[in-house]
Amino acid sequence: KAGGMALLVRELMDNGMLHEDVLTVAGHGFGRYMEQPVLEGDRAVWKDGPAESLDPGTIATVSEPFDPVGGTRILTGNIGRAVMKISALKDGENTYVEAPAMVFHSQKELEDAFHSDKLDRDVVAVVRFQGPRANGMPELHKLIMFLTIIMQRGFKTGLVTDGRLSGASGTVPFAIHCSPEAAAGGNIARIKDGDVIVMDAKNRSLQVKVDDKELAKRPCATADLSTSHFGLGRQIFAALRKEQLGADQGASAIFAYTHED
């Protein structure tokens, strides 16, 4: 009712945000995508879609966006680089969590800690070895329910992971796709239970309150990833897995590259 894909494509095209010189399943360019089907009698015909939003609350314009910089933030710090979705959070840009870490190597470990009441405290859950090189970066949807309940009990709650969460994260601040991942020797592998972690959306910061020299001296944790590397043909892709780039570089082994000085 707001104008649909026809309006969205038109708005992007009119503001130079799409390349017109492309081939699509509908032909050359995006002209056909600015049309929409209309029923005339017993047949459908294609006509130009709306030129203006019929509901600015649903489809905004480039000149008057919902948010000038979008609903996500890249956080950086001594843990690495991660993505936080602030559009779903109560405090939005001002989201700030500072709490002791509790480290897990799987969703199951966090679930067990929840059921044994070990998470009933201020906590930033660190779920590592969930990145592209470790186990293919699976969906970590189980975490949302448990951490939401902890937050609803009145505790400061957050999540730092080198894994992914598709879609909305609800009300809990999540820093996902942390890179470099644990399996690649990232500092997320050096975090210990009790380390204080700061997640600061406004300053785009993701820090563990440990002296940098001390952090560098810590050995990286290891994890048994055999169940993710063998069976169902997974071992065939071992060579590709070793070359996997981080999530912040596309999580690809095909397009792996090295920087030249």
N, C-alpha and C positions, 0 to 999 in steps of 0.2 A: 504493500500500500504506500510505502514511502517513495517508490520509484524503481525498486528492484535493481538487478544487475545492469540493466540498460543505463540507468542513471549513474550508477557507480562507475562504470566504464567511461561514460561520457565525461564525468567530472575529472577523472584521472587523465583522459586524453586531452581535454581542453586546457589542462594545466601542465602539459608536457611530462607527465609521469609514466607514460607507457610508450614503448617503441612501436611505431606504426608499420615499420618495414619487417613484418614477420608473416609466416605462413601458419594458418590455424586450420582446424577441421572444417571451419565455415568459409575458408578462402583466405585471400590476402588481406592482412590488416585486421583492425578491430571494428570496422564499420558495421558489420552485421551484428556485433555484440551490443551496439547502441540501439538496436531495434528490439521489439518484443512482439510476440504473436497475439493477434486479435481475431476473435471469431466473428466472421461475417457470413450470416446464413449458416450453411452446413460446411464451411471450410475455413481454415485458418490462414490468415495473411499476415505478413510482417510489416510493421509500421514503426516509424521513429518513436523511441521511448521518450519519457518526459525530459525536459531540459532543465528543470529545477526540482529540488527536493519537495515532495509532498508532505514530508514530516521531518523537519530538521533535527528533531530529537532522536531520530533513527539513523538517517543518513545526513551527516553534516557536510559542509563544503570545505574546500581547501583554504579558502580565505577566512572562514570562521570554524575551525576544528573544535572537537570536544576538548582536546589537549594538544598544545602545540608541539610536544615532544613524545606523545604516545603514552601507552599504559604500562610500559615495562622500563626497567632500569638495569644498566650493566653495573654491577658492583665489583670493585677491585680492591686488592689488599694483599697481605702476606699469605692468605690462604689460596689466592688465585683470582680468577675472573669468573663471575657467575651472573645469572639472569634472575631478576625478581619482578614478578607481576604485581604492580602496585594498584592497578585499577580495581582489583577485587578486595583490597584491604581497607579496613575502616579508617586508618590514619593516612592512607595513600602515600603521598610524597614524604610525609613526616614519620613514616614507619621506622621504629627504632626498637631493637631487641638486644639486650645484654644479659647473658645467662651462661651458666656452666655447660660444657659439652657432655653429651653421652654418646659414645661411639658404637656404631653397629656396622656389620658387614652384609646385612641382608634385611629385607622387609620382615622376614620371620623372626629375626632376633629382636627387632623393635616391637613386634606384636607380642612376643613372649614377655618382654619387659613391661609392656602395658598391662597385661593380664596379671602380672605379679606385683603391680602397683609401684614399680620402680620409677615410673615416669611422673608420679605425683609430686612435682616440684618444678621450680623454674628450670627450663632446660632448652638447649639448642641441640636437637638430634642431628648427629653427623652420620649419614648413611653413605658409606663409600664402597669402592669396588663395584660400582654400578654404571661405569662409563662405557663408551664404545669399545675400548680395547679390552676391558675386563670381561664383560659378558654381553656386549651388543646393546647396552643402554636400554633395558626393558622399561616398560611403564610401571611406575611405583605408586599406583593408585591406592593401595591399601594404607599408605601412610596418612592420607588425608583424614580419614575417620578417627584414627587413634589420637592424632595430634590436635584435631579440632576439639575432641572431648577434654583433653588436658587443658587447652586454652579456656574452655567453658567452665572449668573448675577454678578459674581465677589465677592460673599460673602464667608467667611469661613463657611464650612458646615460639620456637622457630625451627627451621630445618635447613641444613646445608648438605648438599649431595652432588656427586658427580654424575648422577643419573638424571632421568627426565620425568616430568609430569605433564601429560597432555591436558589441554583445557584449563578450566578454572581451578585455582588452588584454594578457593574458599576464603576463610578469614585468617588463616595461618600464614605468616611471612615465610616464604620458601625461597631459598637461593639455590637454583638448580643449574645443571650443566657446568658445574664447577670444573675449571680447567687450569693447569694440567690435572688430569684425573689421578686417582690413587695408583692405578696400575701402571701409570707412566711416570711415577715418582713425584707427583705433585705434593705440595705441602699438606693437602688434606689427609695424606697418609701419615703425617707426623703429629696430628692432633691426638691428644690423650683425654681420657675421661677427666672431667674437672677443669680443663682449660676454659677460661672465659672467652666467649665469642661475642663479637659485636657486629650486628647487622644494621646498617645505617643507610636507609634509602635516600634521605635528603643529601647526604654527603657522598653517596654512591660508594660506600666503603664496606668491605668484608674483612674483618680482622680477627685474629686470635691473639689474646693478650699474653704473648710470650716473646721474650727478647729474640730478635732476628738471629743473633749468633747462636743462641741456645736452640732455636728451632732448626737451624741448619745442621746442628750436631746430632739431632735425633735421628735414629734410623727409621726408614720408612717401614710402616707395618706391611705385613704380607697377608694374603688370604688364599684359601684353597679354592681355586676356580675350576677344578677338574670337571665338575658337573656341568659347567658352562662351555667347556672346550671339547668334550667328547660325547659321542652319541648323536644320532640323527644327522650324521654327516658333518657335524661341526668341525671335526678335525681337518677336514678338507680345506678349511679357510684359515688355518693357523698362520700361514705366511702373510696373508692379508691383515690378520689381526695384529701382528707385530708392527705393521707399518701404519696402523690406524692413526689419523690425526685426531686432535682433541675436538670436542664439540664446538669450541669457538672458531675452529678452522674448517668446519664442515663434516667432521667425523667420517672422512673418506680415506680409503687406502689407494684408490685408483688415481686420485689426483694429488698424492703426497708429493711434497717438495721440500727443499732445504733453502734457507735464506743464504744469499751470497753477501759477503762483506763488501 
